[in-house]
């Protein structure tokens, strides 16, 4: 994945740094409470990259709000509260025409939707199939986006055998945008987030605003995002 000259990239939840390294950009920022790599070693010693071994809340609190990013990838704690907090913090740092990518928005089974990785593993060992994956309840953050952020559009890659990710961007207010859930659809549910369990998600799959592939997602973004001169 490559960004053009002058573009800036922020990644929250870097872990081993594989995704961070796959992104080509002149300026990149990595944030994670505990890196699983040596940021001073090759190939991480790129002069355009900076590393912050702190929580995302700490990073957003200590860094300048004037620091803007064109692409922000959120892959942090797999709990909707932190995910939504990272999203709102990222919105304040999103450059005009920028995109936020939210990872793990569609669990691949009910076990994967558990908030605790440790409990997920014990339940899957006792009762589940041998497949792997952990997504947590990140998907619940999209209900908050649908209700509280009508100026934000989004679409998701999700489904069987698909690496689930949701793309979010500021939409062009001058255009009529279809396909996005109504802001009123989930107002009652967000008062009790326990209602938004895995089976509820399957019954309300449309909340993710699913597109068939990355090309379709990029086309939708280009058609509907706010344009800047």
N, C-alpha and C positions, 0 to 999 in steps of 0.2 A: 504494500500500500504506500503510495507516495503523495506528498503534498507539494505544492508549488512554492517557488521562492517567496520568502517572507512569512509563510504560514507557520503557525505554532500549534503544538500538540500537547495535550495533558492526559495522563493516564492515572486513574485512581484504582489501586489494587493491582500491583505489578507482579508480585510473587517471584517467579523465576525469570521474568523479563523477556519471555519469548515474543509476546505480542508487541511489547515496546520496541524490541529490536527489529521487528518486521516492518515497522512504520518508518518511512523515509521522510524526514522533515528537517529544515535548517535549525529549528528550535524545538526541543522536546523536554517535558517535565514529567518525572516519575514520582509518585507518592505511594508509600506503603509503610505500615508500622514496622514491618520486618522483612527486608529483602532476602530472598533465597539465592543471592548471587553477590559477587564482589563488584560493586559499582566502579572500582578503580582498575579493574582488569579489562583486558581485551575480551570482547569487542564493545564493552560498555564505556570506554574512556573517550567517547566522542565529545569534542569541545562544545558542541551545540546542545548537549544533554546535561540536565541537572537532576540530582537525586535528593529526595527528602524522605528520610526514614522516620516518619511521624504519621499520626492519624490524619485522615482527610479533614476532620473538623479543625485540627491544629493548623494544618496547611492553609486552609481558607481564612482562618482567623489572623494568621501572621503575615500573609502575603498581601500585596497591594491589589485593591479592587480594580486598578487601572490595567492590570496584567490580563490581557485578552487572549483567547485561544480560538482557533478555527475548527479544531476537532477535539472533542473531549470524550474519552472512553472510560465508562464507569463499570468497574468489575470488583468492587470492594466487598464489604460485609454482606452476606446473603440474607439480610433482614430488611423488610420494607421501610422501616423507620429511618435507618441509616441511608438506604438507597434514595429515599425521597429527599432527605436532607442534603445529600451529595448533589442531587439533581438541582435543587433550588439554589445551592451555592454555585453550581456550575453555570446556571442561567445568568448570574451576575457577571460571570467572566467570559461569556460566549460572545465572540466577535460578530459584527453584522454579517449575516449569511452563514454563520457557523452551524455545526451539527453536533449533537450529543448522541453517543451510541451507548445504550444500556444493555449490558450482557445478562444472560440467564433469565429471560423474562417468560419462558415457558418450560416448566419442569417436565422431564420425560416420563415420570410416573409419580404416584402418590408419595413414595418414599423420598424421592428427590425434592419434594416440596417442603420437607421438614426444615425448620429453622436451624436445628443443631446437626452438624456433620457427624458428631459422635453417636447421637441417638439414631440418626438415619442409618449408619452402618450397622448398628446392633439390630434394628428392626428389619433391615434388608437381609441380614444374615439369618434371622430367625424365620422370616415369613415371605421374603421376596425373591425375585429372580436374581440371577448372577450379574445382571447389567450394572453399570456404574453411572455416576453423574450426581452432582449436587447443585441445585439451583436455589434452594430456599424459597422464601415467599416474596421474592423481588417483584413478581408480577403485580402484587397489591399496590405498589407505588403508582402503577398506571391508572388505577382508579382515582387517585388523588390528582394526577395530571388531567384526567378527563373532566373532573369536577371543578378544579381550582385554576386551571390554566387554559382557558378557551383560545388564547392567542398562540398556543403551541399545537402544532400538528405532529402526528407520529404514525409510523407503520412498523410492522414487525415481520421478521422471518421466523416462522414457528411451525411446528408440526412434526410428524413422525420422521425421525432420521435427519432433522434439520438442526443446525447449530442456532439456538434461539438468541436473537438480538433485536432490540427495538431502536429505531432511529427517530430522533426528536429534533424539531427545528421551529423557528418562528415563521408562522405562515403569513402570506400576503393578505392583509385585511381587505384589500380591494377585490379579492376573488372569493367566489363561493366554493367552498371545499366540501366535498362529499366523502363518505367513507369513514369519517372519524366519529367515535361515539359521542352522543349528545352530552353536554355538561350536566344534564339533570338525571341521567340514567342511574348513576351509582350514589346519589346523595344519601339515600337511606342506608345503603350497605356500609358506607365508610364510618357510620356511627358505631358499628360493631364489626370490626375487621375479622372476627372469628367466622363470620358468615361467608367470607371470601375464601373458602377452603378449596382443595384441589378439584373436587367434583363440581363445585360452583364454577370454577374457571372453565372446565370442559363445557359446561352448559352455557357459558357466556364467553365462548371463544372469540366472538366478534370484538370483544373489548380490546384485543391485541391489534386490531386493524391489520390483518395478515395480508401480505403480498407474496407472490409465488417464488420470487428469487431476488438476488441483489440488483440485477438490472432493472427490475420492476420498481424496487425501492428507490433507486437513484433517479429513475424517471419521474416518479411521483414527487420526490423532493424537489427536483428541478422545476416542475410545473407549478408547485404550490408555495415554495418558500419566498419569503420577503426579498425583494430585489433592492440592491443598493448600487448607487452610481460611484 
